[in-house]
Amino acid sequence: MLAAFPYLTNLIFLPIVGAIALMVLRVDDTAARFITLCIGIVETLLALTLLGGFALGDAGWQFVELHPWMPAAGLTYHLAVDGLSLFMVVLSAVLLPLCTLCSWTYISKRVKEFHVCLLLMTGACVGVFVAMDLVLFYIFWEAMLVPMYLLIAVWGGPRRRYASIKFFLYTLAGSTLLLAAIVALYVHEGTFSIPALMQGDYAFDFQCWIFLAMALAFAIKVPMFPFHTWLPAAHVEAPSAGSVLLASVLLKMGTYGFLRFCIGLTPAAADHYAPLMLAISVASILYGGFVALGQQDMKKLIAYSSVAHMGFVTLGIFVFTQAGVEGALMVMLNHGIVTGALFMMVGAIYERSHSREITQNMGLGKHLPAFMGFFGLFALASLGFPGLNSFVGELLVLIGAFEFNTWLGMAGIPGAMLAAAYMLRLGLKMAYGQPASPAGKGWGDLNLREWTYLLPLAFLTLYLGIAPGLALKVVTPSVEKLLTDYRAKVHMTMQAKAVPTSPALAKLDAHLAGKTQGEVR
């Protein structure tokens, strides 16, 4: 019964149809907020049902929807989900009602249009993670660009025009490269079907060109150093909900692209360029950490911390070990939860102080204990404190990095230390710092609406930190299948090319050989 219901279609088009209805209806600001909240609650229930119906231990595609679309052009309406994409779909849906609540009083102009953008963003984001046709994927990839641009340009801060144009130009440049790679794959194989393309046998040189085009597009979206310069400006100027969606979902489209396309479609090229990708990942971790340490603007600090966290994700992906890739997926999920919560909290304190400067928001521990309790929880989670959700992913990534190379693992350690330094500095100043003005004494603590959107994120932070086993059961089979396919394809391509395989593949071969011997015994 679960498989027969078109969950994925509903998850994509419920918010899109809601956005269209909202545009047509003549409703006041309060009604627009309630309509979006109701759609968000239904969207969340659908996503949780999808999560509950997902078959653990199955590495294949689930909840498949396949219909002819434009047969003459080889296009199909093909949707599916697996362990690599499930959590991103659920996170996209769950954040919709939470973003609506955190924007309830923050957004006071053109309220209906703001919620239309929020709904369109959610539908497009879900579409990116479930599309099994490259053209469908590209349509959703591009569709999220316009509402995100509008969220920054219309409801952003004083430098919103600069930030929105920079965001648009960077992502558009990446999209152009992605489109070129999609067209080249279609000309080579005659299909846009992602599962069919994953079965293709591509020459090494062809893989390298496709990999470079796609990797640059995804590196901009992640963003990896040195393609990150659009991110701090976009985060600082975007409204809270925009920053949440940007950090929690949009950045993950790039890392998802690395997993699904760069490893799935061009494994030999991914293996060949792995040293370069690992070097850039370490640079992102160190650069993001050092720059975050010197920030006085809370949003800018969290934005640069995202560059470092995303560096951990790509580090885990390109070591090609079970622990590394599982860790990358866990960091993607947990960064979405924790960083989204931190941006919501910055928005909440901004509504009180009208400033994002740390010096204007110090000494809150005495006056806003509930606020500082939540902020402390999310700050500790962000720095990877044991028992909280981010610890699991970062630990697995570091294990994967050490399995690959001891020096590479050692290079990632300073990133964890820098995260502790900048998050503790921020948390301690906000809790115990000498306030610049006595205004904090008059600010109210968290209200019911703020409790409502923070509690679910706090629950997930604790639950995934204490009991990550269920989440790992979802991702492990798909990661095993991804790495097995990667290994087989790289061997086949390199034997045809008579080129030696990389140290990463040699490590994976040895790991899998040892695992097989253990199973035999």
C-alpha positions as CSV (number, residue, x, y, z in Angstrom):
1,M,0.0,0.0,0.0
2,L,2.9,2.4,0.9
3,A,4.7,1.7,-2.4
4,A,1.5,2.3,-4.4
5,F,0.9,5.8,-3.0
6,P,2.9,8.4,-4.9
7,Y,4.7,9.9,-1.9
8,L,7.5,11.4,-3.8
9,T,5.2,13.2,-6.2
10,N,3.1,14.5,-3.4
11,L,6.2,15.7,-1.5
12,I,7.4,17.7,-4.6
13,F,4.1,19.1,-5.7
14,L,2.1,19.7,-2.5
15,P,4.2,22.8,-1.7
16,I,4.4,23.9,-5.3
17,V,0.6,23.7,-5.7
18,G,0.3,25.4,-2.4
19,A,2.5,28.2,-3.7
20,I,0.4,28.6,-6.8
21,A,-2.8,28.6,-4.7
22,L,-1.3,31.2,-2.4
23,M,-0.4,33.4,-5.4
24,V,-4.0,33.3,-6.7
25,L,-5.9,33.6,-3.4
26,R,-6.6,37.0,-1.9
27,V,-5.5,36.4,1.7
28,D,-4.0,38.6,4.4
29,D,-0.6,38.1,5.9
30,T,-1.8,36.0,8.9
31,A,-3.8,33.6,6.6
32,A,-0.7,33.2,4.3
33,R,1.3,32.2,7.3
34,F,-1.3,29.7,8.5
35,I,-1.8,28.2,5.0
36,T,2.0,27.7,4.7
37,L,2.2,26.2,8.2
38,C,-0.6,23.7,7.4
39,I,1.1,22.7,4.2
40,G,4.3,22.3,6.0
41,I,2.7,20.0,8.7
42,V,1.2,17.8,6.0
43,E,4.5,17.7,4.1
44,T,6.3,16.7,7.3
45,L,3.7,13.9,8.0
46,L,4.2,12.6,4.4
47,A,8.0,12.6,4.8
48,L,7.8,10.8,8.2
49,T,5.5,8.2,6.6
50,L,8.1,7.8,3.8
51,L,10.8,7.3,6.4
52,G,8.7,4.8,8.3
53,G,8.0,2.8,5.1
54,F,11.6,2.7,4.0
55,A,12.9,-0.9,3.9
56,L,16.0,-1.2,6.0
57,G,18.7,-3.3,4.5
58,D,17.6,-2.7,1.0
59,A,20.3,-0.9,-1.1
60,G,18.0,-0.5,-4.2
61,W,15.7,2.2,-5.3
62,Q,12.5,2.5,-3.2
63,F,9.1,4.3,-3.7
64,V,9.8,4.2,-7.5
65,E,7.5,6.2,-9.8
66,L,8.1,5.8,-13.5
67,H,5.9,7.3,-16.2
68,P,6.6,8.3,-19.8
69,W,7.1,12.0,-20.2
70,M,8.5,12.9,-23.6
71,P,9.4,9.5,-25.2
72,A,10.7,11.1,-28.4
73,A,13.3,13.0,-26.4
74,G,14.1,10.1,-24.1
75,L,12.6,11.8,-21.1
76,T,10.8,10.1,-18.3
77,Y,9.1,11.2,-15.1
78,H,11.2,8.9,-12.9
79,L,11.4,9.4,-9.1
80,A,12.9,7.2,-6.4
81,V,14.8,7.3,-3.1
82,D,17.6,5.3,-1.5
83,G,19.8,5.5,1.5
84,L,21.9,8.3,0.0
85,S,18.9,10.7,-0.5
86,L,16.2,9.7,2.1
87,F,17.4,11.9,4.9
88,M,17.8,15.0,2.7
89,V,14.2,14.5,1.5
90,V,12.9,14.2,5.1
91,L,15.0,17.2,6.3
92,S,13.7,19.4,3.4
93,A,10.1,18.6,4.4
94,V,10.6,19.0,8.2
95,L,12.2,22.4,7.8
96,L,9.2,23.9,6.0
97,P,6.9,24.3,9.1
98,L,9.9,25.3,11.3
99,C,11.0,28.0,8.8
100,T,7.5,29.3,8.7
101,L,7.4,29.6,12.5
102,C,10.8,31.2,12.8
103,S,9.7,33.8,10.2
104,W,6.3,34.5,11.8
105,T,7.2,38.0,13.1
106,Y,10.6,38.4,11.4
107,I,9.0,38.9,8.0
108,S,6.6,41.9,7.9
109,K,6.6,43.0,4.3
110,R,5.2,41.2,1.2
111,V,4.4,38.3,3.5
112,K,2.4,36.3,1.0
113,E,5.2,36.4,-1.6
114,F,7.7,35.4,1.0
115,H,5.8,32.2,1.8
116,V,5.3,31.5,-1.9
117,C,9.1,31.5,-2.3
118,L,9.4,29.2,0.8
119,L,7.0,26.7,-0.7
120,L,8.6,26.7,-4.1
121,M,12.0,26.2,-2.5
122,T,10.8,23.1,-0.6
123,G,9.2,21.5,-3.7
124,A,12.4,22.1,-5.8
125,C,14.7,20.8,-3.1
126,V,12.8,17.5,-2.7
127,G,12.7,17.2,-6.5
128,V,16.6,17.4,-6.7
129,F,17.0,14.5,-4.2
130,V,14.5,12.1,-5.8
131,A,14.9,12.8,-9.6
132,M,16.1,9.8,-11.5
133,D,16.1,11.5,-14.8
134,L,19.0,14.0,-15.5
135,V,16.7,16.6,-17.2
136,L,14.2,16.4,-14.3
137,F,17.1,16.7,-11.9
138,Y,18.4,19.8,-13.7
139,I,14.9,21.4,-13.8
140,F,14.6,21.1,-10.0
141,W,18.2,22.2,-9.6
142,E,17.6,25.4,-11.5
143,A,14.1,25.9,-10.1
144,M,15.4,26.5,-6.6
145,L,17.7,29.3,-7.9
146,V,14.9,31.9,-8.4
147,P,13.1,31.7,-5.0
148,M,16.4,31.6,-3.2
149,Y,17.5,34.7,-5.2
150,L,14.3,36.5,-4.3
151,L,14.5,35.5,-0.6
152,I,17.9,37.3,-0.4
153,A,17.1,40.2,-2.8
154,V,13.7,41.1,-1.4
155,W,13.8,40.2,2.3
156,G,17.5,40.4,2.9
157,G,19.8,42.9,4.8
158,P,21.3,46.2,3.6
159,R,23.7,44.6,1.1
160,R,21.0,42.2,-0.2
161,R,21.4,43.3,-3.9
162,Y,25.1,42.5,-3.9
163,A,24.7,39.2,-2.1
164,S,21.8,38.0,-4.3
165,I,23.6,38.8,-7.5
166,K,26.8,37.1,-6.4
167,F,24.8,34.0,-5.3
168,F,23.0,34.0,-8.7
169,L,26.1,34.4,-10.8
170,Y,28.1,31.8,-9.0
171,T,25.4,29.1,-9.0
172,L,24.4,29.9,-12.6
173,A,28.1,29.4,-13.7
174,G,28.0,26.0,-12.0
175,S,24.7,25.2,-13.6
176,T,26.1,25.9,-17.1
177,L,28.9,23.4,-16.5
178,L,26.4,20.8,-15.2
179,L,24.2,21.2,-18.3
180,A,27.2,20.7,-20.6
181,A,28.0,17.4,-18.8
182,I,24.3,16.3,-19.0
183,V,24.2,16.9,-22.8
184,A,27.5,15.1,-23.3
185,L,26.2,12.1,-21.4
186,Y,23.0,12.1,-23.5
187,V,25.0,12.3,-26.7
188,H,27.2,9.4,-25.6
189,E,24.5,7.1,-24.2
190,G,21.2,8.3,-25.8
191,T,19.3,8.4,-22.5
192,F,18.8,10.8,-19.5
193,S,17.9,7.9,-17.2
194,I,20.3,8.1,-14.2
195,P,20.1,4.3,-13.4
196,A,20.8,3.5,-17.0
197,L,23.7,5.9,-17.2
198,M,25.1,4.4,-14.0
199,Q,25.4,1.1,-16.0
200,G,27.3,2.7,-18.8
201,D,30.9,2.0,-19.7
202,Y,32.8,5.2,-20.3
203,A,36.3,5.7,-21.5
204,F,38.7,7.2,-18.9
205,D,39.3,10.5,-20.8
206,F,35.5,11.0,-21.3
207,Q,35.0,10.3,-17.6
208,C,37.6,13.0,-16.7
209,W,35.9,15.7,-18.8
210,I,32.5,14.8,-17.3
211,F,33.9,14.7,-13.8
212,L,35.6,18.1,-14.1
213,A,32.5,19.8,-15.3
214,M,30.2,18.3,-12.7
215,A,32.7,18.6,-9.9
216,L,33.2,22.3,-10.5
217,A,29.4,22.8,-10.4
218,F,29.1,20.8,-7.2
219,A,32.1,22.5,-5.6
220,I,30.5,25.9,-6.1
221,K,27.3,24.6,-4.6
222,V,28.9,23.0,-1.5
223,P,30.9,25.4,-1.5
224,M,34.5,24.3,-1.4
225,F,37.5,26.6,-1.0
226,P,38.2,28.7,-3.1
227,F,34.6,28.8,-4.6
228,H,33.0,29.8,-1.3
229,T,33.0,33.6,-1.5
230,W,29.3,33.8,-2.3
231,L,28.3,31.9,0.8
232,P,29.1,34.4,3.7
233,A,27.5,37.3,1.9
234,A,24.4,35.2,1.1
235,H,24.1,34.0,4.7
236,V,24.6,37.4,6.3
237,E,22.1,39.2,4.1
238,A,19.4,36.4,3.8
239,P,16.5,36.4,6.2
240,S,16.6,33.6,8.9
241,A,14.5,31.1,6.9
242,G,16.7,31.7,3.8
243,S,19.9,31.1,5.8
244,V,18.3,27.9,7.3
245,L,17.4,26.5,3.9
246,L,20.7,27.6,2.4
247,A,22.8,25.9,5.1
248,S,20.6,22.8,5.8
249,V,19.5,21.8,2.3
250,L,21.1,23.8,-0.6
251,L,24.7,23.1,0.3
252,K,23.9,19.4,0.5
253,M,22.9,19.4,-3.1
254,G,26.6,19.7,-4.0
255,T,27.7,16.9,-1.8
256,Y,24.8,14.7,-2.9
257,G,25.9,15.4,-6.5
258,F,29.4,14.2,-5.7
259,L,28.0,10.9,-4.3
260,R,25.4,10.3,-6.9
261,F,27.1,11.5,-10.1
262,C,30.8,11.9,-9.6
263,I,31.2,8.5,-8.0
264,G,28.2,6.8,-9.6
265,L,28.8,7.9,-13.2
266,T,32.5,8.7,-13.4
267,P,34.2,6.5,-10.8
268,A,37.6,6.2,-12.5
269,A,37.9,9.9,-12.9
270,A,36.8,10.4,-9.2
271,D,39.5,7.9,-8.2
272,H,42.0,9.8,-10.4
273,Y,41.2,13.2,-9.0
274,A,40.7,12.1,-5.4
275,P,44.1,13.5,-4.2
276,L,43.1,17.0,-5.5
277,M,39.6,16.8,-4.0
278,L,41.1,15.7,-0.6
279,A,43.6,18.6,-0.7
280,I,40.8,21.1,-1.3
281,S,38.7,19.4,1.4
282,V,41.5,19.9,4.0
283,A,42.0,23.5,2.8
284,S,38.3,24.1,3.3
285,I,38.3,22.7,6.8
286,L,41.3,24.8,7.9
287,Y,40.4,28.0,6.1
288,G,36.8,27.9,7.3
289,G,37.9,27.2,10.9
290,F,40.5,30.0,11.0
291,V,38.3,32.6,9.4
292,A,35.3,31.7,11.7
293,L,37.6,32.2,14.7
294,G,38.0,35.9,13.8
295,Q,34.4,36.8,13.1
296,Q,32.3,39.3,15.2
297,D,29.1,38.8,13.2
298,M,27.3,35.6,14.4
299,K,25.8,34.8,11.0
300,K,29.2,35.2,9.3
301,L,30.8,33.0,11.9
302,I,28.3,30.2,11.4
303,A,28.6,30.6,7.6
304,Y,32.4,30.1,7.7
305,S,31.9,27.2,10.0
306,S,29.7,25.7,7.3
307,V,32.6,25.9,4.9
308,A,34.7,23.8,7.4
309,H,31.9,21.3,8.0
310,M,31.3,20.8,4.3
311,G,35.1,20.2,4.0
312,F,34.6,17.2,6.4
313,V,31.8,15.9,4.1
314,T,33.9,16.0,0.9
315,L,36.9,14.6,2.9
316,G,34.7,11.6,3.9
317,I,33.4,11.1,0.3
318,F,36.8,11.1,-1.5
319,V,38.6,8.7,0.9
320,F,36.2,6.0,-0.6
321,T,36.0,4.0,2.6
322,Q,32.8,2.7,4.3
323,A,33.4,4.7,7.4
324,G,34.3,7.9,5.4
325,V,31.2,7.9,3.2
326,E,28.8,6.9,6.0
327,G,30.4,9.7,8.1
328,A,29.9,12.2,5.2
329,L,26.2,11.3,5.0
330,M,25.8,11.7,8.8
331,V,27.6,15.1,8.7
332,M,25.3,16.2,5.9
333,L,22.2,15.3,8.0
334,N,23.5,16.6,11.3
335,H,24.9,19.8,9.9
336,G,21.5,20.5,8.4
337,I,19.8,20.1,11.8
338,V,22.4,21.9,14.0
339,T,23.3,24.8,11.7
340,G,19.7,25.3,10.8
341,A,18.9,25.6,14.5
342,L,21.8,28.1,15.1
343,F,20.6,30.3,12.3
344,M,17.1,30.3,13.7
345,M,18.5,31.3,17.1
346,V,20.5,34.1,15.6
347,G,17.3,35.3,14.0
348,A,15.5,35.1,17.4
349,I,18.1,37.2,19.2
350,Y,18.2,39.6,16.2
351,E,14.5,40.3,16.7
352,R,15.4,41.4,20.3
353,S,18.7,43.3,19.9
354,H,18.4,44.3,16.1
355,S,22.1,43.3,15.9
356,R,24.0,40.2,14.9
357,E,27.3,41.5,16.4
358,I,28.6,39.3,19.3
359,T,29.4,42.4,21.4
360,Q,25.8,43.5,21.2
361,N,24.5,40.1,22.4
362,M,26.6,39.2,25.4
363,G,25.8,38.4,29.0
364,L,22.5,36.6,28.1
365,G,22.9,33.7,30.5
366,K,21.4,35.5,33.4
367,H,18.5,37.1,31.5
368,L,17.6,34.5,28.8
369,P,18.4,31.1,30.4
370,A,16.2,29.0,28.1
371,F,17.6,30.7,25.0
372,M,21.2,30.1,26.2
373,G,20.3,26.5,27.1
374,F,19.2,25.8,23.5
375,F,22.1,27.8,22.1
376,G,24.6,25.9,24.2
377,L,23.2,22.6,23.1
378,F,23.4,23.4,19.4
379,A,26.9,25.1,19.8
380,L,28.2,21.9,21.5
381,A,26.7,19.8,18.8
382,S,28.3,21.9,16.1
383,L,31.8,21.5,17.6
384,G,31.2,17.7,17.7
385,F,30.8,17.1,21.4
386,P,30.4,13.4,22.3
387,G,26.8,12.3,22.8
388,L,25.4,14.9,20.4
389,N,24.6,14.2,16.7
390,S,27.6,15.9,14.9
391,F,30.1,13.8,16.9
392,V,29.1,10.5,15.1
393,G,29.6,11.8,11.6
394,E,32.9,13.6,12.2
395,L,34.3,10.6,14.1
396,L,33.4,8.3,11.1
397,V,35.0,10.8,8.7
398,L,38.2,10.9,10.7
399,I,38.3,7.1,10.9
400,G,37.9,7.0,7.2
401,A,40.6,9.5,6.7
402,F,43.0,7.6,9.0
403,E,42.2,4.4,7.2
404,F,43.1,6.1,3.9
405,N,46.3,7.8,5.2
406,T,47.6,8.7,8.6
407,W,48.8,12.1,7.5
408,L,45.4,12.9,6.0
409,G,43.7,11.9,9.2
410,M,46.1,14.1,11.2
411,A,45.4,17.0,8.8
412,G,41.7,16.9,9.8
413,I,42.3,17.1,13.5
414,P,43.0,20.8,13.6
415,G,39.6,21.4,12.0
416,A,37.9,19.7,15.0
417,M,40.0,21.8,17.4
418,L,39.2,25.0,15.6
419,A,35.5,24.2,15.7
420,A,35.8,23.9,19.5
421,A,37.6,27.2,19.7
422,Y,35.2,29.4,17.7
423,M,32.0,27.8,19.0
424,L,33.1,27.9,22.7
425,R,34.3,31.6,22.2
426,L,30.8,32.4,20.8
427,G,28.9,30.5,23.4
428,L,30.9,31.8,26.4
429,K,30.7,35.4,25.2
430,M,27.0,35.3,24.7
431,A,26.4,33.6,28.0
432,Y,28.9,35.3,30.4
433,G,30.3,38.3,28.4
434,Q,30.0,41.8,29.8
435,P,26.9,43.2,27.9
436,A,27.6,46.4,25.9
437,S,24.3,47.8,27.1
438,P,21.7,46.8,29.8
439,A,19.1,46.1,27.1
440,G,19.4,42.4,27.6
441,K,17.7,42.7,31.0
442,G,14.5,43.8,29.3
443,W,14.4,41.1,26.6
444,G,11.9,38.3,27.1
445,D,13.1,34.7,27.0
446,L,11.9,32.2,24.5
447,N,8.2,32.4,23.7
448,L,5.9,29.5,22.8
449,R,6.5,29.9,19.1
450,E,10.2,29.7,19.5
451,W,10.0,26.7,21.8
452,T,7.8,25.0,19.2
453,Y,10.4,25.3,16.4
454,L,13.5,24.6,18.5
455,L,12.3,21.6,20.5
456,P,12.1,19.2,17.4
457,L,15.6,20.2,16.4
458,A,16.9,19.7,20.0
459,F,15.3,16.3,20.1
460,L,16.9,15.2,16.9
461,T,20.3,16.6,18.1
462,L,20.1,14.4,21.2
463,Y,18.5,11.3,19.6
464,L,20.9,11.1,16.7
465,G,23.8,11.6,19.1
466,I,22.7,8.9,21.6
467,A,21.3,6.4,19.2
468,P,22.7,6.9,15.7
469,G,22.2,3.2,14.8
470,L,18.9,3.5,13.1
471,A,20.2,6.3,10.8
472,L,23.3,4.2,10.0
473,K,21.0,1.3,9.1
474,V,19.4,3.5,6.5
475,V,22.6,4.6,4.8
476,T,24.9,1.5,5.2
477,P,23.4,-0.7,2.5
478,S,23.4,2.1,-0.1
479,V,27.0,3.1,0.8
480,E,28.2,-0.6,0.5
481,K,26.5,-0.8,-3.0
482,L,28.0,2.5,-4.1
483,L,31.5,1.5,-3.1
484,T,31.2,-2.0,-4.5
485,D,30.1,-0.6,-7.9
486,Y,32.8,2.1,-7.7
487,R,35.5,-0.5,-7.1
488,A,34.3,-2.8,-10.0
489,K,34.0,0.1,-12.5
490,V,37.4,1.6,-11.6
491,H,39.1,-1.7,-12.1
492,M,37.4,-2.3,-15.4
493,T,38.3,1.2,-16.7
494,M,41.9,1.2,-15.5
495,Q,42.6,-2.3,-16.9
496,A,41.3,-1.1,-20.3
497,K,43.5,2.0,-20.0
498,A,46.5,0.1,-18.4
499,V,46.7,2.7,-15.7
500,P,47.4,1.9,-12.1
501,T,44.6,2.4,-9.6
502,S,44.9,5.0,-6.8
503,P,45.9,4.3,-3.2
504,A,42.3,4.9,-2.3
505,L,41.1,2.0,-4.4
506,A,43.9,-0.2,-3.1
507,K,42.8,0.5,0.5
508,L,39.2,-0.3,-0.4
509,D,40.3,-3.5,-2.1
510,A,42.3,-4.6,1.0
511,H,39.4,-3.6,3.2
512,L,36.8,-5.6,1.2
513,A,39.2,-8.6,0.9
514,G,39.6,-8.7,4.6
515,K,35.8,-8.4,5.2
516,T,35.2,-11.3,2.7
517,Q,37.7,-13.5,4.5
518,G,36.1,-12.7,7.8
519,E,32.7,-13.7,6.4
520,V,34.1,-17.0,5.1
521,R,35.6,-17.8,8.5
